[in-house]
C-alpha cells in the first residue's frame, strides 16, 4: 500500500487515538483531520506551535513513519527514523560494513550512470539539447574517477534554468530544489532503514559530519524527478519565487509521482524501496546491478 505524506503548517496538537493520528486545532481544539497510522509514510512538521504526544511518536516509529521537522526558513532540518527498521538489521549491517572497495566503486559507477541518464531524459522531455549528455554517460569509469557527474552537472544546469547557479542557499529556484531534495533524502533514508541498511555508511559519500552518506548516494538518480517538479512549478504563468505552502504541496507530490522501474510504472516511494532492496542484494552478491528507475 502506498504510504501518505502529511504536511502540518499551522498551530496544532497531534495525538494518538484509536490507532489514528488526530490533528487538533491549537486554538479551537477542533479536530481538523484524522489519518490511520498504518497509512502514513511521512509526517512533515512546519510550524513552531505544533505539539506532538510521545505516545503518537512511539506509534509512528513502530510503523516506520519518518518525522520531518522544518526550521524557521520552512526548510526540512531534522529527520526522525526508527532504530530497528528491519528484523535482520544486525546481520545486514555486517554485510554493509564489509563491502569491498572495488564493489563500492562499481556501485557508484552504476549510480552515476543512472543519474546522468535521468538528467539526459529530463532535458529531452522538456525540449532542451541533450546530446552531450550521452558522451558523459558513456565515459563514466569505475568510481567515477574522471568526475563525469560534475561535468555533466555543469552542462545540465545551464540547459535547465536560465542564468542559474546551483547553491544550497540562494534565489529561486534553489529554494524549491533544496526543499524537494531534503524531502527526497528523507524518503531514501527511510527506505534504507526499512531494508536493514544504515544510511550513514555510504558507498561514495564519506564526510565524517554527514549522518546520511548512503542516502545521499542513492538519491542521486532520483534528483531529476525533483527537478521536473520544480520546472513545472516555476513555469506557471505567475512565475512564483517564494517558498509558499502551495509550492510545498506541489513538491510533496514527489512521493506519489509515477516512475518506470523494472518495466513497470510504480509510485516513486515504491521505486525507492525497490532500489534499496536491490542495493543490499548487490552487497551480498545476489545481484550485480542496482535497480534504478527510468524517466519517461
Buried (B, 14 or more C-beta within 10 A) or exposed (E): EEBBBBBBBBBBBBBBEEEBBBBBBBEEEEEEBEBEBEBBBBBBBBEEEBEBBEEBBEBBBEBBBBBBBBEEEBBBEEBBBBEEBBEEBEEBBEBBEEBEEEBBBBBBBBBBBBBBBBBBBBBBBBEBEBEBBEEBBEEBEEBBEEEBBEBBBEBBBEBBBEEBEBEEEEEBBBBBBBBBBBBBBBBBBBBBBBBBBBBBBBBBBEEEEBEBBBBBBBBBBBBBBBBBBBBEBBEEEEEBEEBEEEBBEBBBBBBBBEBEBEEEEBBBBBBBBBBBBBBBBBBEEEBEEBBBBBBE
